[in-house]
Amino acid sequence: MRPPIDGGTILLTGASSGIGVEMANILAPRARTLILVARRVDRLEHLAQGLRERFPTLEVAVEPCDLGAPADVERLVDRVHGKHGTIDVLINNAGMGDVGLFELTDFAKLKTMIDVNIIGLTLLTRRFLPAMLSQARGGILNVSSGFGLTYMPGLATYAATKHYATCFSEALRIELAGTGVVVSQLCPGPVPTEFNDIAGDPFDQKLPKFMEVSATTCAEVAIAKFSQGRAIIIPGFIPWLATTIGARTPRWLLRIAYAWMGPMMRKRSRPR
């Protein structure tokens, strides 16, 4: 089963930067209507204008929304239904991260992350799914993370939100089997974007470049595999290998492997 990307109406969250921008550029020549959602209206307008110039037959809509505020998400859904009717494809790309020892993190930031990564994703899916089911066609791509399949110290809450996205996507995919609606999830490894700046790095631990996959490559692989109806998408061989090993390693062995990290993080952690 494949999502109705070609000639369809696609709503893309987190479209103002990083993987979202690259997805918009890849989807533009295929979609009939592309609805761009994020908080930063100026960036959305700039992206939309460029897409309209390159693809004159494409309808591009800019819909600002704070996905961490459920009331704002409800208003977004109402606007989209009023202006565009049923959407064919929902891409829940918006997300944020946080790195650090749990007791040192800012709770307000953690709450916002939970609201965006879990509540926003769930609410959008819940509101748009019934119309997809009524027309027996649709596609949902949820952006999880490699940490949706494993975990690591210093990412307790972030990884937990991505485990939610992964479990939610897996269960929903099975629930929707035979309905004409396909659910896929993207589980990227390290991608150099603004996401990393927002997440922060109080440990000064930089990953080697060979672990990274560019936002362009990540988006290209994501849309290509989503178009095929793939269940889980992990761009890049090294991230795929690392994520697969982490996901298949018994928890007791991971606890042993990570035992040194807690004390090291406490020594190296800087005030935030």
C-alpha positions in Angstrom: 0.0 0.0 0.0 1.3 3.4 -1.0 0.4 6.9 0.2 -1.3 9.2 -2.4 1.5 11.7 -2.7 1.2 12.4 -6.5 -1.5 14.9 -7.2 -2.5 15.0 -3.5 -3.0 17.6 -0.8 -0.1 17.3 1.6 0.3 18.9 5.0 3.9 19.2 6.3 4.7 20.4 9.8 8.1 21.7 10.8 8.5 23.2 7.3 10.5 26.3 8.2 13.9 24.6 8.5 16.1 21.5 8.2 14.5 18.3 7.0 11.1 20.0 6.6 12.4 22.5 4.0 14.1 19.7 2.1 10.9 17.6 2.2 8.9 20.6 0.8 11.3 20.9 -2.1 11.0 17.2 -2.9 7.2 17.1 -2.6 6.6 20.2 -4.6 6.8 18.7 -8.1 4.6 15.8 -7.1 1.8 17.4 -5.0 -1.3 19.3 -6.1 -1.4 21.3 -2.8 1.3 21.7 -0.2 0.3 23.1 3.2 3.4 24.4 5.1 3.1 24.5 8.9 5.5 26.0 11.5 5.7 28.9 13.9 8.1 31.1 11.9 5.8 32.7 9.3 8.6 34.7 7.6 10.5 31.5 6.8 7.4 29.8 5.6 6.5 32.7 3.3 10.0 32.7 1.8 9.9 29.0 1.1 6.4 29.2 -0.3 7.3 32.0 -2.7 10.3 30.1 -4.0 8.1 27.0 -4.6 5.4 29.0 -6.4 8.0 30.5 -8.7 9.5 27.1 -9.5 6.2 25.2 -9.7 3.5 27.5 -11.1 0.8 24.9 -11.0 1.4 24.0 -7.4 -0.9 25.5 -4.7 1.2 26.4 -1.7 -0.5 27.5 1.6 1.2 28.9 4.6 -0.4 28.0 7.9 1.4 29.3 11.0 0.8 27.2 14.1 2.4 26.6 17.5 2.2 22.8 17.6 3.0 22.8 21.3 -0.4 24.5 22.0 -3.4 22.2 21.5 -5.8 25.0 21.0 -3.7 26.4 18.2 -3.5 23.0 16.6 -7.3 22.7 16.7 -7.6 26.1 15.0 -5.1 24.9 12.4 -7.2 21.9 11.6 -10.4 23.9 11.3 -8.7 26.4 8.9 -7.3 23.5 6.8 -10.7 21.8 6.6 -12.3 25.0 5.7 -9.9 26.0 3.0 -8.7 22.7 1.6 -11.1 20.0 2.7 -9.6 16.6 3.2 -5.9 16.2 3.1 -4.4 13.2 1.5 -1.0 13.0 3.3 0.0 14.2 6.8 3.7 14.5 7.5 4.3 15.1 11.2 7.9 16.4 10.9 7.9 19.0 13.6 9.8 18.2 16.7 12.4 19.4 19.2 15.0 17.9 21.4 16.9 18.4 24.7 20.2 17.1 25.8 21.4 17.0 29.4 21.1 15.5 32.8 17.5 15.2 33.6 17.5 17.2 36.9 19.4 20.1 35.3 17.0 20.5 32.4 14.5 23.4 32.2 11.1 21.9 32.9 9.4 24.5 30.7 11.5 23.3 27.8 10.8 19.7 28.5 7.0 20.4 28.6 7.2 22.2 25.3 9.1 19.2 23.8 6.5 16.8 25.1 3.7 18.9 23.8 5.2 19.2 20.3 6.6 15.7 20.0 3.7 13.8 21.5 0.5 15.9 21.9 0.8 17.9 18.6 1.6 14.7 16.6 -1.3 12.8 18.2 -3.8 15.5 17.9 -3.1 16.2 14.2 -3.3 12.5 13.4 -6.5 12.1 15.3 -8.2 15.1 13.6 -7.1 14.3 10.0 -7.4 10.5 10.0 -11.2 10.1 9.9 -11.5 12.0 6.6 -8.7 9.8 5.1 -10.7 6.7 6.2 -13.9 8.0 4.7 -12.2 8.2 1.3 -10.3 5.0 1.8 -7.0 6.6 0.9 -4.3 8.5 2.8 -0.8 8.5 4.1 0.8 9.5 7.4 4.6 9.9 7.9 5.7 10.4 11.5 9.2 11.6 12.1 10.5 9.7 15.1 14.2 9.2 15.7 16.9 6.5 16.0 16.3 7.0 19.7 12.7 5.8 19.2 14.2 2.4 18.8 16.8 2.5 21.6 18.0 5.0 24.3 21.1 6.8 25.6 21.9 8.7 28.9 21.5 12.4 28.6 18.4 12.0 26.3 15.9 10.6 28.8 12.9 12.7 28.0 13.6 13.2 24.3 14.1 9.5 23.7 10.9 8.8 25.6 8.9 11.1 23.3 10.4 9.3 20.3 9.6 5.9 21.8 6.0 7.2 21.9 6.1 8.2 18.2 7.5 4.8 17.3 5.0 2.8 19.3 2.1 5.0 18.1 3.2 4.6 14.5 3.7 0.9 14.6 0.3 0.2 16.3 -1.6 2.6 14.1 -0.1 1.1 10.9 -1.5 -2.3 11.9 -4.8 -0.9 12.9 -5.2 0.7 9.5 -4.2 -2.3 7.5 -6.7 -2.8 4.6 -8.2 0.7 5.0 -6.3 2.4 2.2 -4.3 4.5 4.7 -0.6 3.8 5.2 1.5 4.8 8.2 5.3 5.1 8.1 7.9 6.4 10.4 11.2 8.1 9.8 13.9 7.3 12.3 16.9 9.4 11.4 20.3 9.4 13.1 22.3 12.6 13.5 21.3 15.3 11.0 23.1 18.6 11.2 20.3 21.2 11.4 19.0 23.9 13.8 17.5 21.0 15.8 20.9 20.4 17.4 21.3 24.1 18.4 17.9 24.0 20.2 18.6 20.7 21.9 21.9 22.0 23.3 25.1 20.2 24.2 26.1 20.7 27.8 28.6 17.8 27.6 30.7 19.2 24.6 30.4 15.8 23.0 30.6 16.1 19.2 29.7 13.1 17.0 32.1 12.2 14.2 31.0 13.4 10.8 30.8 9.9 9.4 27.8 9.4 11.6 25.8 12.3 10.1 23.4 12.3 7.2 22.6 15.6 5.5 19.1 17.0 5.7 18.8 16.7 1.9 19.7 13.0 1.9 17.5 12.3 4.9 14.5 13.9 3.2 15.2 12.2 -0.2 15.4 8.8 1.4 12.4 9.5 3.6 10.0 10.5 0.8 11.3 7.7 -1.5 10.7 5.0 1.1 7.5 6.5 2.3 6.3 6.5 -1.3 6.9 2.8 -1.3 4.9 2.3 1.9 7.9 1.3 4.0 7.1 0.9 7.7 10.4 2.2 9.2 12.9 4.4 7.4 16.4 4.9 8.6 18.5 7.0 6.2 22.3 6.2 5.8 24.1 2.9 6.3 26.0 4.0 9.5 23.0 5.3 11.3 21.0 2.3 10.2 23.7 0.0 11.6 24.1 1.9 14.9 20.3 2.1 15.4 19.8 -1.6 14.5 22.5 -2.7 16.9 21.1 -0.5 19.7 17.5 -1.8 19.1 18.6 -5.4 19.1 20.9 -5.2 22.1 19.4 -6.6 25.3 18.6 -3.8 27.8 20.8 -5.4 30.5 23.8 -5.3 28.1 23.0 -1.7 27.2 23.0 -0.8 30.9 26.5 -2.3 31.2 27.7 -0.6 28.1 26.4 2.8 29.2 27.5 2.5 32.9 30.5 4.8 32.4 28.5 7.6 30.8 26.5 8.8 33.8 29.6 9.7 35.9 31.4 11.2 32.8 28.4 13.4 32.1 28.3 14.7 35.6 32.0 15.7 35.4 31.6 17.3 32.0 28.2 18.9 32.3 28.2 22.7 32.1 25.6 25.0 33.8 22.7 25.7 31.3 
